[in-house]
Amino acid sequence: MAAAARPHVTVRGLYKSFAGKPLYENFNLDLPRSEIVSIFGPNGCGKSTLMNMIAGLIPLDRGEILFDGKTLKETKIGYVFQNYRDALFPWITARENIAYPLKRAGMKKADVEARVEELIKLFEIRFDLERYPYELSGGQMQTVCIMRALAPKPEVMFLDEPFSALDFEMTLFIREKLQEAHMATGTTMVIVSHDLEDAVFLADHILLLTRRPTKISEMVPFSLPRPRLPEAMSDPEFIRVKAHTLEVFKREMKA
């Protein structure tokens, strides 16, 4: 297969159960390279569990997950946790939080500072990064979390409900900056969302899951050009894809 057509992440024969009841049985999935994939489905279908198994945070019972043919240990990933208040280290400044994975990787001080400044410019940071996380607003903390996840230039980046605790103004800001980061780097991104609008807006594909034992209901493409401004929510293609996604979701709710 051509490099552009080869999936970036492949999941084969995935099996996972809880309390003896299967959640995923012989589950197979291909995630495309350099795209944003949103995972959406009924409550309890295992959206976050699937992402966390791919990211290595939850062990598999059986199956194989490869990143461009490599194991997770051979792959550089980034992760943005839903609870940003607990994800940041409260004893170091926001700037030091962003730099942490770079220092841990042994990067030289000058290179660390250059990368942090690059992210500051990309995100147009206007708040004081010398403050500690508990001195920042929720939106500012989430911005720092995303910058930290992007700092090492991950091959795949995972985001668990990145907008769930943000007001609408900060949601629009983070949407804009994630798109800019994606367009600048081509990083493959996987987003779990419980909000239909968020799931559709950023995605190149929306992965729709069934009730458990969970299977793929559909992988819905959304090809509206980037950058997608807030006005895109009134675009006929956005409305069409959102309506189709809702139809599939309601069908699975009744199943």
N, C-alpha and C positions, 0 to 999 in steps of 0.2 A: 504494500500500500504506500502511496505517496505520504510524505511526512505530514502535509497539511491535512490529510484525510484520516490519519491514524489517531485513534482516541488517545487522550492524555492519561485518563484513569480508566482501568478496566477492573470490574468486579465480577468474579466467577464463582458459582456454586456457594454463595454466601448462605450460612445457616446461623440463626441466633434465636434462642428461646429464653423466656423468663418464667420461673416457677413451673417449669415443665411444659409450658405452652409456647408453640413456635410463633415467633414474630416474623422472621424471614426464613423461607425455605427454598433452597436452590435458586437464589436470587442472582440475576446477572444484570450488569449495567455497564454502559460505556459513557464516559463523560468527555465531550469534545475539547480539544486543545484551544486555549486562548479565548474561551467563551465564559460568560457568566451563566451559571445554571441555578435556578431557584428550585427548592424542594417544597412542595405544597401537598397537603392531603388532610384527611379527617383527623381529629384528635385521637391520639393513641396509636396511630399507624406507624410511628417510629421514625419521624422525620429527623429529629436531632440524633436519635440512636444511629441511623444510617450514616449521617455525616460524621459522627464521632467514631464510628468503626472505621470509616475510610481514613480519618485523621489519626487513628491509632490511640484514641482516648478510651475506647471500649474494646475489649478483646472479642474476636470472633469465636464462635463455637467450631465452625468449619468454613472453608472457603479460602480464596486468594484474592488479594488486592494488589495491583501493580500500578506504578506511575511511570508511564513511558517505558514499560518493561522492567523497571527497577522496583526494589522494595521500598517501604516507607523509610527505613534507616538510611537509604541512599538518596533520599529526596528531601529537598528543603521546602518546608511548609510554613505557612503563617496561620494564626488562629485568633479570631476576635470573639471573645466570650460574651454571652448575653449580659451577665452581671459584671459590668465594667468596674463597679465600686470595689469588688473583691479581686478583680483581675490585675489591677495596678498595685505596685509595691508602695505602701504609704510612707515608708521611711526614706525614700529618695524622691527627688524632684521629677516633674513631668519630663523635662529634657533627659534626665538620667534614665527614666523608664524607657523612653524611645531608644536610647543608646544601648540599653542593657543587652539585647541579643547580639549586637555587634561586638561589644566588649567581651562577652562570653565566648564568641567565636574567635577571639584573639586578634581582631582587627586593630591596626595601628591607630593611635589617638587622632592623628590628623585626618585619617580616612573616616573615622567615626564621626568627627565633627563635620566633615564635608557632606557625609550622607544625611546627617540630621538636618543640616542647613538646606539640603536639597528638598527634603520632605517639608520643612517649614515653608519654603517657597511654593511648593506644589499645593499645600493646603492653605496658603495665605494666612498663616497664624498671626493673630493680632493680640492674643492673650499671653500673659507672662509664663513662660515655660520653666522659670526658676521657682515657681510655686509648687507646693506639694499637692498630690491628687485630691486630698480632702478640702483643699482651698479652691478647687475648680467646680464649675457647674457640671451637671450631668452630660450635657452635650460636649463640653470641653474634655471631660474624661474619656468619652467614647472616641473623640477625635484622636486623643493621645494613644488609645488602644489600637486604633486602626493604623496610625503612623508607626507604632512599634511593630505591628504584624508585618507591615510593608518594608521595614527598615532592612532586613537581610536579603531583600529581593527574592521572595519565595517563588517557587515554581507553581505551587497551588496554594490558594488562600481560602480559608474556611471562615464563614461569618454566621454566628448563631444569633438570630433575632437582633440584628444590629440597630434596628429603629424602634424596638419595643418600648424603650423608656425615654424616647426623645419627643420634644414638642415638634409641631409641624415645621417651624422655621429651621430647626436643626436637622430635621429629616431631609428637607430640601437641600441643605448645605452638604450633608453627608452623601446623599445621592449624587450630587454634582461632583464631589471630590473622588468618590469611588470610580465614577465613570472616567474622570481625568486620569486617575492612576491606572485604570485598566487600559485605556487607549495609549498611554505612554509606555506601558510595560508589556502588555499582552498576557498578563498573569491570568491563568485559569482560576476562576472564582466559583465557590459553591456557597449558596446562601440558603439558610432555613428561615422561613417566614410563616407566621400565622395570619398575616394580613395579605389579602388577595392583591390589593393595589401594589404593595411593595414587592410581592412575588413576581408580578408581571413587569413592573416599570423598568427594573434594571436588567432583566433577563434576556439572554439570547435564546434560551430554552427554559421552559417550565416543566419540571419533572413532577407529574401528578401521580400520587400513590393511592392504592386502594386501602380498604380496611384490612386488618390482620386476618390470617397470615398475609403479609404485605407483598403486593406485586406492583409492577408498573402499569398504571392505567393508560397514560399517554405521555409522550414527550412532545410538548407543544412548542413550535418555533415562534419567535417574535423578532422580526427583522427590521424594526423601525430604526433608521440611522441614528448614530450618536454624533454629538451629545444630545441626550434627550432632556429637554427643558420641561419645567412644570406644565407648560401648555400642551405637551405631548399627551397628557391624560385626556384631552378632548379630541385627539386624533382618531379618525375612524378605525385605523388598524389597532390602536390600543383598545378601543372600545370593543372591537370584534374579538380580539384575543382574550380580553378580560371576561367577556360574556361567555365565550366557549369554555374557558377555564372554570367559570362558575357552574356552568351546565354539567361538566364532568364531575366537579366536586359534589354537587347535589345528587348526582346519580350514585356516586360512591357512598354518600351518607345514607341513602335509602337501601343500599345493597345488604 
